[in-house]
Structures are given as C-alpha cells and as structure tokens.
Amino acid sequence: MADRQSSNTTNHTAKPVCARSLALAVLMDWQKAAEGMRKPISRLLDAHTRDSSISFLENALLHELVYGVLRHKTWLDWRINAFLHQKDIPLEVRTVLELCAFQIDLLDRVPVSAAVNEAVKAVKSSRHAWASSLVNAVARRLAESASSPFSPSNALQDRLNALPELERLSILFSHPLWLLKRWKRRLGLNGVLDLCQWNNQKAGLCLRINSLKITRNEAICLLNQAGFAARPGDYSHQAVWLDDFFGNPLRLPGFAEGLFQVQDEAAQLAAYCLNAQPDDSILDFCAGLGGKTTHLAELTGDCVRITAYDTSEARLRGLRRNAARLGIKSIVIVNDSKQLESMRFSRILLDAPCSGLGTLRRHPDIKWNRTERFIGESAARQLELLNQAAFLLSPGGLLCYVTCTAEPEETTGVVSAFLNTQRGFELVNPDACLPEAAKRFMTQNRCIGITQKEKGPDIFFMALIRRRA
C-alpha cells in the first residue's frame, strides 16, 4: 500500500490508497451499468484515480486486477460457480470472488493467503457482511484447486472436454459465445484459436513521438535513461513501443511536455495514407480526442489548416488539451455540421465509430459491451458517415476510411456499399504513401488490413477513396 499525503500545508496523513479496494469500486461501477451502455473501463479507471496519490506500484496492480478480471471473466465465473450451490449471489460478492480467483489462478506474485484474506475483508466491510463465510469457503476452495485457462488441471480439463467445442473455448478464452460462432464462420476453428490467444495477450504501450519537438532516437534515449525499455516501431517512423509498460502514460517522462502521444502503430498509418501537402485543406470528420488530427498536424509541420469535427463536446475538450500539450496550433475545431456544409476539403480522414473488436488486447471490456446486432447497426452508421464525408470532398481529393475492427460488415462491406451507390468515387492504392515496412498490410482489393501479430499493432482496416476530378 502507498501512503497518501494531503495537499494542504498541515501535512495530515490521508487514508492509504489500496489497489484491491479501488479495483472493486471500478469493476462495480462498470458492471452496474446496463449491457451495451457501460462506460469504457479506461475512463472509469481515470475517474477513480484522478484525485488520488496512488503509488506507482499500487496503480500498476490496480490496472492488472481490473483488466485481468475483464480479460478472463468467463473463466473466473466458471471456476467460482463450481463451488456455489446458489449461482445468484449479489454482484459485489461475485466481483470480490472474481478478483480473488484472478489473483489465485493468474497472478503468481500475489500470495494466495493474501488474496483469500483480502476477499473476506472486502465482504466484511460491505453491506453483504453476511456473505463473509461464503466468500471464505469459496476462496479457500479456489486456492486448493488453483488452475489456469492456459493449462487447466486434469480434473478441470475433463470437465471442459465434456462441453461442446465453442462453449469450451468460450470458457478458456473468456469470449462471448456469439462472437466465437461468428468468427468460426469466417476464420475456421484454427483462426478462432489464434485470434482469441492474441486478444488475451497484454498489449504494451505504443507512443507516437511528436516530431515537432523531438526525434524518435531522442525519445527512446530519454525513456531508456528513465528506466523504461523503449524500442522503435516496425511500421511507423514515429512509433515507439514500451512492450512491458502497462501503467498510466501520464507518469512517463516527457508526456506532460508534449514529446509524445499515446497512439497504436496501426492508427498512425492513417495519417500517412492521406499524404497531405502544404496546399491541402484537411478535415478530420470524427476527430474524437484528436490522436489522428494531431498526427496530421505534425506531418504537415503544423502549417496547414486542419478542421476537426466531432459531435461530442467532451471529446473536443480532450482534443484541445492534447493539442495544447503537443504545442499544435493549426487545428480549428467545429462541433456543428452546418458549419461544414459550404466547405470542401482535398483530404478527409474518417475514423468511423465501430465495434472496436480489433482492440481487445487493450480494451477487454469491449467484448462484454457488444452484441451481434451492434455490428450491423454500427455498419449502417458508418456508411451514413462515409456518405456525409464524401459530400465534403473536393474533386480529385482523397478520403481515408478507417476502422479498428476486421468485421466484414464494418470494413469491406461499408466500402463496397458506398462505391456501389456513389459512382464518382474509386479505391486507390495507398502503398506509395506508406512507410516501406507497412506495405505488407496491403490486401488484394487495395485496402489495408492489419491482422493479429505477436507484439504488433492492433487489428485495423483502412481504405483510401478518391473523388474523380
């Protein structure tokens, strides 16, 4: 535990910040919300730690616990249910047991006795104190039968083998059954296995260095000297990877000074695709927090006017903060689509809101917040946005359509539907604009399709569309 000091001059000692209690609070906030309406877990983590002086080690454990439970949730519940006569227990009690089971089965560095004792203590201090004996009994049974989805014990393996194939995989890899059925139709069983294993890896942190302030070599030296193992990315000239860093990037040296932005290497390729020139007019049509907007500004030397449009004022506030931190001044923010109606742009980036299923390594909560219906609805919205963005494209201009998923409805399906109804547009090959190493991601239909690769970028799809002159 880490001691917190109050910020006032009286130097009173505040209550220690405990990773386990914070993890319980974060997971409870997440699970209380209706399915499909849950806030991103990263946002909840930020909200719970923003005003605390949690230590670096406790913060790392907090992230490990929260993301670990969400990554392995089906396995943990299956293990817990084996020792419950009544499965319908209060949500807080189940969440305590999930945290306990994760520490016992999947965290080697946490003593089993500590996991059990902390679970009992958490329930005793809750409004479900009556369940402390139940939690104690289940936790001890979990400890006695400690196992892992990576190598289940013989007894557990026999139980798993008795299940239908996809149900067994759903438990071992903690993915919703509907999603595995969908992937099996498209990828086959081996493809499902590969994708699930990749999704359950912990993804390191990828940074995009701010080329307006620092070179990649300088950034790597700075991070290495501070004790962080940094390496250059493989596909983007600005990418730096911290493969073993899973904490809060705000704590990295140089972050507050705007030397880099958190952005996956796959996402960095989108700005390269547009190959913007000094005389271009640029629009980021779904700018969000501005990761790609600020990258476009960096690539154009912060000298080209970039219009950033989004309907969310909260996201635009985040964009303003990011641009200020990075020292970028060329971005003009618009939150009313009517302001765009009379404008035309030679370069448009459309990072369309999507299912996000290509980012499950970083955001395991997404798989519990999606349905098959969501994918179809998402694709319909993406096509609508693509039509709106294309209307604003000048003749001869380029539009880059981007999604962080490989689901056909949201990728090639949207592009094909658009091209079949909008005759004045065509797909163009972006490989001349890409860094050499990234050209390996070109597909036969002239799109960019990034699939799973160990310690590689997220799953991504990009298509470059030109309006005929």
Secondary structure as UniProt FT lines:
FT   STRAND          2..5
FT   TURN            9..10
FT   STRAND          13..17
FT   HELIX           19..32
FT   TURN            35..36
FT   HELIX           41..49
FT   TURN            50..51
FT   HELIX           56..71
FT   HELIX           73..81
FT   TURN            82..83
FT   HELIX           91..106
FT   TURN            108..109
FT   HELIX           112..124
FT   TURN            127..128
FT   HELIX           129..131
FT   HELIX           132..144
FT   HELIX           154..161
FT   HELIX           165..173
FT   HELIX           177..199
FT   STRAND          205..209
FT   TURN            211..213
FT   HELIX           216..225
FT   TURN            226..227
FT   STRAND          231..232
FT   TURN            237..238
FT   STRAND          239..242
FT   TURN            243..244
FT   HELIX           249..251
FT   TURN            253..258
FT   STRAND          260..262
FT   HELIX           265..274
FT   TURN            278..279
FT   STRAND          282..284
FT   TURN            285..286
FT   TURN            288..289
FT   HELIX           291..299
FT   TURN            300..302
FT   STRAND          306..309
FT   HELIX           313..326
FT   STRAND          331..334
FT   HELIX           337..340
FT   TURN            341..342
FT   STRAND          345..351
FT   HELIX           357..359
FT   TURN            360..362
FT   HELIX           364..368
FT   HELIX           372..391
FT   STRAND          393..403
FT   HELIX           408..410
FT   HELIX           412..421
FT   TURN            423..424
FT   STRAND          425..428
FT   TURN            431..433
FT   HELIX           436..441
FT   TURN            444..445
FT   STRAND          448..450
FT   TURN            454..455
FT   STRAND          460..467
//
